[in-house]
Amino acid sequence: MGTTSSVTEFILLGLTQDPMEQKMVFVIFLVFYVGTVVGNLLIIVTIKSSQTLGSPMYFFLFYLSLADSCFSTSTAPRLIVDALSAKKIISYNECMTQVFALHLFGCMEIFVLILMAVDRYVAICKPLRYPTIMRRQVCCILIVLAWIGSFIHSMAQIILALKLPFCGPNMIDHFFCDMQPLLKLACMDIYVINLLLVSNSGAICSSSFVILMISYIVILHSLRNHSAEGRKKALSTCTSHITVVILFFGPCIFIYTRPPTTFPMDKMVSVFYTIGTPFLNPLIYTLRNAEVKNAMRKLWHIKITSI
């Protein structure tokens, strides 16, 4: 069967069909989304404006917050608007665009988390060579490569999605367009497509998680040789990073490394990594980081006093 599709739009079933629950979804996720955007923008503005947050760690944190904001924006606004809509219709082109954006910024978040782990590894395990290895030019090159890698990944996803023919029905049992719910609607044998999907998204999630866990095990092992104060500071930073990694990769691995089967908890798991984690990241990195909190206080004190 070719890739010609008779479906020009899809209907998103969302999280619930109950009118009262839809109103609750609207309020809850509007708060979550506003909190995500405001929290990440605060970090972005603070890092960009502060002279004390010029280290590579904060350079990468800037891009993590940027990826978080865009990643959440690729799904949350649609969920919020659809919660009050009688018909949750999304056009074919909008659906494909959402698939592309979701994987672009999701993959970027994965690569930035890896770069942050590399930065912590060099800082803790090779402190004398840290200024030489993690130069600004090197960090910029790494970020460019992360964007290129993310673009290649999302292009692979959209190529797979565009190959799917849809003959009806057009109801997506989800609150956003992604490959798994789209595969269920495709009128073709999806075995090869799903195999490619698992070997792409699934492999990226799983291998990245393993790499990150190994790197942090090495880092924590090397902390034995540090002073008590240095060990405490490094543990605080690494704990924040490990928390983010587990919160993000756990749901991703659950969704993208399995056959095209549906479980009742799929939607809530997707909520957690597309909306929950981007909301929690600013809290994790500011509440556990004295330098960011101090820089924020100074920045906003200057802003307020200058009014």
N, C-alpha and C positions, 0 to 999 in steps of 0.2 A: 504494500500500500504506500502511496506517495505521501507527501507532506501537506497536500491540499486539505484545508480545514473548512467545514461548513459552519463552524461556530465563530461568531464575531465578538461575543461578549460572554462573560462568566457571571454567575451569581455566587457571592461569598456568603456562606451560611453563618459565619462569625462564631463567637464563643457560645451564644445562647439564642434561642428563639423566644424566650419569655420576655414580654414588654417591660416588666418591673426589673428583671435582671439586666436588661439592656440599658436601662437608665443608670443602674449601679455601675455597669461596665463603663459607661460614658464618664461618670464622675471620677471613678477610681483611676482609669487610665489617662484621663486628662490631667489629673494631679501628678501621676507618674511621669507623663511626657513633659509637662512643664518643669517638673523637678529635674528631669534628665537634662533638658536643654539649658536651664539656668545653672545647674551645678557644673556641667561641662564647660559652659561659656565662662563661668567664673574662673575655672582652672586655666582655660586658654588665655583669657585676658591677663590674669595674674602672672603667668609664666612669661607672656610676651612683654609685660610692662616692668617686671621686677628684674633688677640687676643681680640679685642674690641667687636667682634660680636659673643660672646659665649653664649648669652642668649637663652632660649628655642624658642623665636620668630624666631630667625635666624636659629636655628637648624631645625625648621619646614620649613622655607623659602628655605633652602638648598634642602630639599626633594620635595618641590613644583617645584623648578626650574628643578630638575632632572626629575620629572614626566612630566613637560611641554615639555622638550627636547625630551623625548622618545615618548610622545603622538603625538607630531607634526611629528616625524620621522616615525610613523606608517602609515601616510597618505601622507605627502607632497612630499617625493622623488618619489613615484609612480605617483603622479599628474604631477610633473615636467618632468619626463622622458616620460610619455605618451603624453604630449603636443607636442613632436616632433616625436612621433612614428606613423607610418602608421596604424598599428594594435595594439590596446591597449589590449593585451592578458595577462591574469593572470591565472595561473594554479589553479586547485581546492585546492591543498594543500597550495599554497601561499595565496589564498583567505581565507581559514580557519585560517591560521596563522595571517593574518591581523585582522580578527575579534577578535581573542584572544588578540593580542597586544593592539588593540584599546581600548578594554574594561578593560584590566588590568591597563593600565596607566591612562585612563580616570577616572576609579573608584578610583585609588590611589590619583589623584588630588582632587577628591571630599572629600576623607577621610582626606587628609592633610589640606584642607581648614577648615574642622570641627575642627581639632586639633588646628589650628591657632586661631580659634574663642574661643575655650576652654582656650587657653593660655591667650588671651586678657581678657576674663571674669575673670579669677583668678587674673591676674595682676591688674585689675582695681577695681573689686568688693571685693577681699580678699587680699589686698596688703601685710598684715603682714604674711599671711600664704603662700604667693607665693613661697618663696625659698624652703619651705618644700614640698608643693604639686607638684610643677613642677621641681622636681629633675631630673638630667641627666638620671638616671636609669629609672625613670617613663617615660620620653620622649622616650627613646629607646624602651621600652616595647610597648608604644602606636604606634610607627612607625612600629614595627614588626607586631602588630595586624592589622594595616592598610594594610600592604602588604599581610597578610594572607586573610583578608576580600576581597581585590581586586582580589586575585588569585581565591578564591571561586566564586566570581561573574563572572569572565571571564571564568572559567570552566563551569559554568551553561550556559553561552552564547554559548560556543563552542559545548556543548552537544546538545543544541537545534538546532544549525546550522548543526551538523552532522546527525541529524535525518531527515533533509529535503532531499527528493529525487528530482533530477533535470532530466527532460526528454527532455529538449529543449523547447523554444529557450534559448540561453545562454548569451544574451546581458543584462548587468546590467546598468540601466540608472542612473549611479552615477560615481563618480571618485574614490571610494574605496569600498571595500566589507564591508557590515554591514548587520545586520539582516533584516531591513526593505526592502531594495531592493532585498535581497535574497528570502524573503517570496513571493514576486511577481512572482518569477520564479519557485517556488516549485509546483510539480504536485501532490498535496494532499490538503486536507482540512486544512487550516492554522489557523482556529479559536482558537483552544486550544493552539497552539504554540504562537500565538500573545498575547493571554491572559497571558501566562506565561512570555512573554517578557515584557509586560506592568507592570505586578506585580513584575518583577525583576528590570529592568533598570528604568522603569517609577517610581516605588515606591522609589528607591534609590535617584533619582534626586529630586522628589517632597518632600519627607520627609526630605532630607538633606537641601534643600532650606528653608523649613519651620523652621527647627531647627536653622539654621544659622541666619535667619531673627529675630527669637524670641530672640536668644542670643544677637544679636547686639542691639535690642530694650532695653533689660535689661541693657546692658552695657551703652548705651547712657543715659538711665534714671538715672543710678547711678552716672553719671559724674556731676550731680548737686551739689554733696557734695565735689567736688574737687576744688582746687585752679584754678585760671584763666590760669596759665602757664601749670599746669598738665592737665587741660581740653583741652587746645589747642593741646598739644602733643598727648594725647589719641585720640582726634578727627581726627588728621592727619593720625594716624595709622589705625583707624577703617574705615575711609573714603576709604583708599586704599583697605582694605579687602572687604568692601561692594561693591566697584566698580568691583573688580575681581569676586565676587560671582554673581552679576547680569549679567555680561558679559558672564560668563560661563554657569550658570544654566538656563538663559532665553532660549537660543537655545536648550539646552539639553531637557528641559521639553517639548518644542514644538515638538521635534522629537520623543521622547520616550514615551509619555503619550497619545497616540491617536490610533485609529484603523488603519489598514494597508492601508491608502489612500495616494495618492501622490499629492503634491501641487507644483506649478511652482517654489516657492522660497526655496524648500527643499535643493537643492544643495548649494545655497548661505548661507543659515542658517548653514549647515554643515561646509562650509568653515570657517565661523566665529568662531565656537567653537573648530574646530580641528586645524586650522592654525592661525586665527586671535588672539584668546585669548592667546595662548602660546607666540605669538609675543608681545602682549601688556603687559603681566604680568611683565617682567623685567623693562619696561619703567615705569609702575605704581609704582613698589616697589622701584626703584632707584630715580626717579624724585621727589617723595614725601617723601623720607627718607634720612635725612641729615647724619645719622650714616653710612649708606651703601655708600653714595657718598664720605664721608670723608675717609672711609676705602679703597675704590677703589683708590682714589687719592694717599693715602699713599703707598698702595701696588704697584701700577704701577710706582710711583716716585722712589721707592726703586729698582724695576726691571730695570728701564731705567738707573738710575745712576750707577747700578752695572755692566752694559754692558761695 
